[in-house]
Amino acid sequence: MQERLLIVKNITHEGPGLLEGLLLDRRIDADIADLSRGDPFPDPDSYRALVVLGGPQSVNDPTPEMQGELKQIEKALKKEIPYLGICLGMQALVHAAGGRVVPCPEKETGFFDPTGDPYRMELSEEGQSDPLFKGLGDRFRVFQLHGETVVPATGTVLLGTGHRCHHQAVKAGKHAYGLQCHFEMTRDTLDRWTEIDPDLKAMGRERLLGEFDELQEEYRTTGLRLLGNFLDIAGFKAEGTA
């Protein structure tokens, strides 16, 4: 097994965000495949772990690209290769594990729901004891950008919930994780998304960036800890360890 991480982008503008700096700090080598630019999804057997990011596609799309992606994720699951899926990457994991992806009762977009309540994820009992959330509390402010949600298969463990779309964090097998919300986003990421995504455009760039600035320290601390925990789970040694 190579000591490399595979990062799969479903769309060019949804990148690794906070994870990028963390990989540099820990001197972890990573390859990036951008499926929206025609890159193939590499064989997961060639990597220590996989991170699959978000995108506007649906896992229900009957395209060769999506079918190929699901096939590779199924392989990673069978081989017990550590996996972290964010947004679409989470939905692809649930589908590959035998679950379903369905429309949300309502889209979740931004930092606040339509009534003005902040979007939060609350950890289940299983989530509170899982190493992915080691060193964190049991309730987090989160950013949402999705119109579909998941119905996990039997055997998929629910780690975190939301008050609108219930399934926010799941675990399939030994160490394959899915997060519906975004923990990887940076301010630059959000700035770019507000120019591209129609729902975010409608909310307004200045409003969203202002909301991010108020939350930035908490958001960054949580995201870096969670992503670092996944790298630990995957077996990447921290800087300076033997």
C-alpha positions as CSV (number, residue, x, y, z in Angstrom):
1,M,0.0,0.0,0.0
2,Q,1.3,3.4,-0.9
3,E,1.7,6.1,1.8
4,R,-0.4,8.5,-0.3
5,L,-3.9,10.0,0.0
6,L,-6.3,10.2,-2.9
7,I,-8.5,13.2,-3.1
8,V,-11.4,13.0,-5.6
9,K,-13.1,16.2,-6.8
10,N,-16.5,15.8,-8.4
11,I,-16.4,19.4,-9.6
12,T,-13.4,21.7,-10.0
13,H,-14.5,24.4,-7.5
14,E,-15.1,22.1,-4.6
15,G,-11.6,21.4,-3.4
16,P,-9.9,20.1,-0.3
17,G,-10.0,23.5,1.5
18,L,-8.6,23.1,5.0
19,L,-7.3,19.7,4.3
20,E,-4.8,21.1,1.8
21,G,-2.9,23.0,4.5
22,L,-3.1,20.1,6.9
23,L,-1.4,17.8,4.4
24,L,1.4,20.3,3.8
25,D,1.9,20.7,7.6
26,R,2.0,16.9,8.1
27,R,4.0,16.3,4.9
28,I,1.5,13.8,3.5
29,D,1.6,13.2,-0.2
30,A,-1.7,13.4,-2.1
31,D,-3.0,12.9,-5.6
32,I,-6.0,14.8,-6.8
33,A,-8.4,13.4,-9.5
34,D,-10.9,15.9,-10.9
35,L,-13.7,13.8,-12.4
36,S,-15.4,16.9,-13.9
37,R,-12.3,17.5,-16.0
38,G,-12.3,13.9,-17.3
39,D,-9.8,12.4,-14.9
40,P,-10.3,8.8,-14.2
41,F,-11.1,7.6,-10.6
42,P,-7.8,5.9,-9.7
43,D,-7.7,2.4,-8.2
44,P,-8.3,2.9,-4.5
45,D,-6.0,-0.1,-3.8
46,S,-3.1,2.2,-4.7
47,Y,-3.7,4.5,-1.7
48,R,-3.8,4.4,2.0
49,A,-7.0,6.4,2.2
50,L,-9.6,8.3,0.0
51,V,-11.3,11.6,0.4
52,V,-14.3,12.2,-2.0
53,L,-15.6,15.8,-2.1
54,G,-18.9,17.4,-3.0
55,G,-20.4,18.4,-6.3
56,P,-23.7,19.3,-8.0
57,Q,-24.3,15.7,-9.4
58,S,-26.5,13.1,-7.9
59,V,-25.5,9.5,-7.2
60,N,-28.8,8.6,-9.0
61,D,-27.5,10.0,-12.2
62,P,-27.3,7.2,-14.8
63,T,-24.0,8.4,-16.2
64,P,-20.9,6.3,-16.9
65,E,-18.9,8.7,-14.7
66,M,-21.1,8.3,-11.7
67,Q,-21.4,4.5,-12.1
68,G,-17.6,4.3,-12.3
69,E,-17.3,6.4,-9.2
70,L,-19.7,4.2,-7.2
71,K,-17.8,1.1,-8.4
72,Q,-14.5,2.4,-7.0
73,I,-16.1,3.4,-3.7
74,E,-17.6,0.0,-3.4
75,K,-14.2,-1.5,-3.9
76,A,-12.7,0.8,-1.2
77,L,-15.4,-0.4,1.2
78,K,-14.8,-4.1,0.5
79,K,-11.0,-3.6,0.9
80,E,-11.6,-1.6,4.1
81,I,-9.6,1.4,2.8
82,P,-10.2,4.4,5.0
83,Y,-12.7,6.8,3.4
84,L,-14.0,10.2,4.1
85,G,-16.9,11.5,1.9
86,I,-18.1,15.1,2.1
87,C,-21.6,16.1,0.8
88,L,-21.9,14.2,-2.5
89,G,-19.0,12.0,-1.3
90,M,-21.1,11.1,1.7
91,Q,-24.1,10.3,-0.4
92,A,-22.0,8.1,-2.7
93,L,-20.7,6.2,0.3
94,V,-24.2,5.5,1.6
95,H,-25.3,4.4,-1.9
96,A,-22.3,2.1,-2.3
97,A,-23.1,0.6,1.1
98,G,-26.6,-0.3,0.0
99,G,-28.6,2.8,1.1
100,R,-30.6,5.3,-0.9
101,V,-30.3,9.0,-1.8
102,V,-33.5,10.9,-2.0
103,P,-34.6,14.6,-2.2
104,C,-34.4,16.6,1.1
105,P,-37.8,17.7,2.5
106,E,-36.2,21.1,2.0
107,K,-32.8,22.2,0.7
108,E,-30.2,23.1,3.3
109,T,-28.2,26.1,2.3
110,G,-25.8,28.3,4.2
111,F,-25.3,28.7,7.9
112,F,-28.9,29.2,9.0
113,D,-32.2,27.5,8.2
114,P,-35.2,29.5,6.8
115,T,-36.3,30.3,10.4
116,G,-33.0,31.8,11.3
117,D,-31.8,29.0,13.5
118,P,-28.1,28.0,12.9
119,Y,-27.5,24.7,11.2
120,R,-25.9,22.3,13.7
121,M,-24.9,18.7,13.8
122,E,-25.4,16.8,17.1
123,L,-23.4,13.6,17.7
124,S,-25.2,10.4,18.5
125,E,-23.9,8.2,21.3
126,E,-21.9,6.3,18.7
127,G,-20.5,9.5,17.3
128,Q,-19.4,10.8,20.7
129,S,-17.2,7.7,21.1
130,D,-15.9,7.5,17.5
131,P,-12.3,8.5,16.9
132,L,-13.4,10.8,14.0
133,F,-14.7,13.2,16.6
134,K,-12.0,12.8,19.2
135,G,-11.2,16.0,21.1
136,L,-14.4,17.7,19.9
137,G,-17.7,18.5,21.6
138,D,-20.9,16.8,20.8
139,R,-22.6,19.7,18.9
140,F,-21.2,21.8,16.0
141,R,-22.2,24.7,13.9
142,V,-22.0,23.6,10.2
143,F,-22.4,24.9,6.7
144,Q,-24.9,23.2,4.4
145,L,-25.2,23.1,0.6
146,H,-27.3,20.2,-0.6
147,G,-30.7,19.3,-2.0
148,E,-30.6,15.5,-1.4
149,T,-30.2,13.4,1.7
150,V,-29.6,9.7,2.5
151,V,-31.5,6.7,3.8
152,P,-28.7,4.5,5.1
153,A,-28.8,0.7,4.8
154,T,-29.0,-1.5,7.8
155,G,-25.5,-1.7,9.3
156,T,-24.5,1.8,8.5
157,V,-24.0,3.6,11.8
158,L,-25.5,7.1,12.4
159,L,-22.9,9.3,14.0
160,G,-24.5,12.8,13.8
161,T,-27.9,14.3,13.2
162,G,-29.4,17.6,12.1
163,H,-32.8,19.1,12.9
164,R,-33.8,19.5,9.2
165,C,-32.1,16.7,7.3
166,H,-31.6,14.0,9.9
167,H,-28.6,12.1,8.6
168,Q,-25.5,14.3,8.9
169,A,-22.7,11.9,9.7
170,V,-22.5,8.1,9.1
171,K,-20.0,5.3,9.3
172,A,-20.0,2.2,7.0
173,G,-17.7,-0.7,7.9
174,K,-14.6,-0.2,10.0
175,H,-13.4,3.3,8.9
176,A,-15.5,4.7,6.0
177,Y,-17.1,8.0,7.0
178,G,-19.6,10.3,5.4
179,L,-20.4,13.9,6.3
180,Q,-23.4,15.7,4.8
181,C,-22.2,19.1,5.9
182,H,-19.0,20.9,5.0
183,F,-16.1,21.0,7.5
184,E,-13.4,21.6,4.9
185,M,-14.5,25.0,3.7
186,T,-12.3,28.1,3.8
187,R,-13.2,31.7,3.4
188,D,-11.7,31.7,-0.1
189,T,-13.7,28.5,-0.9
190,L,-17.0,30.2,0.2
191,D,-16.1,33.3,-1.8
192,R,-15.7,31.3,-4.9
193,W,-18.9,29.3,-4.3
194,T,-21.0,32.5,-4.0
195,E,-20.0,33.4,-7.5
196,I,-21.0,30.0,-8.9
197,D,-23.9,28.4,-6.9
198,P,-27.3,29.9,-7.7
199,D,-28.7,29.3,-4.2
200,L,-25.7,31.0,-2.6
201,K,-25.8,33.8,-5.1
202,A,-29.4,34.5,-4.1
203,M,-28.4,34.7,-0.4
204,G,-25.8,37.3,-1.2
205,R,-22.0,37.2,-1.0
206,E,-21.5,39.9,1.7
207,R,-24.0,38.3,4.0
208,L,-22.5,34.8,3.7
209,L,-18.9,36.0,4.1
210,G,-20.0,38.1,7.1
211,E,-21.6,35.0,8.7
212,F,-18.4,33.0,8.0
213,D,-16.2,35.7,9.6
214,E,-18.2,35.6,12.8
215,L,-17.9,31.8,13.0
216,Q,-14.4,31.4,11.4
217,E,-12.3,30.6,14.5
218,E,-14.7,27.9,15.8
219,Y,-15.3,26.5,12.3
220,R,-11.6,26.3,11.5
221,T,-10.7,24.6,14.8
222,T,-13.4,22.0,14.4
223,G,-12.6,21.3,10.8
224,L,-8.9,20.9,11.3
225,R,-9.4,18.6,14.3
226,L,-11.9,16.4,12.5
227,L,-9.8,16.2,9.3
228,G,-6.7,15.5,11.4
229,N,-8.5,12.7,13.2
230,F,-9.3,11.1,9.9
231,L,-5.7,11.2,8.8
232,D,-4.8,9.5,12.2
233,I,-7.5,6.9,11.6
234,A,-6.1,6.3,8.1
235,G,-2.6,5.6,9.6
236,F,-0.8,8.6,8.4
237,K,1.9,9.4,11.0
238,A,2.1,12.8,12.5
239,E,5.1,15.0,11.8
240,G,8.2,13.9,13.7
241,T,6.9,10.4,14.7
242,A,8.8,7.2,13.9
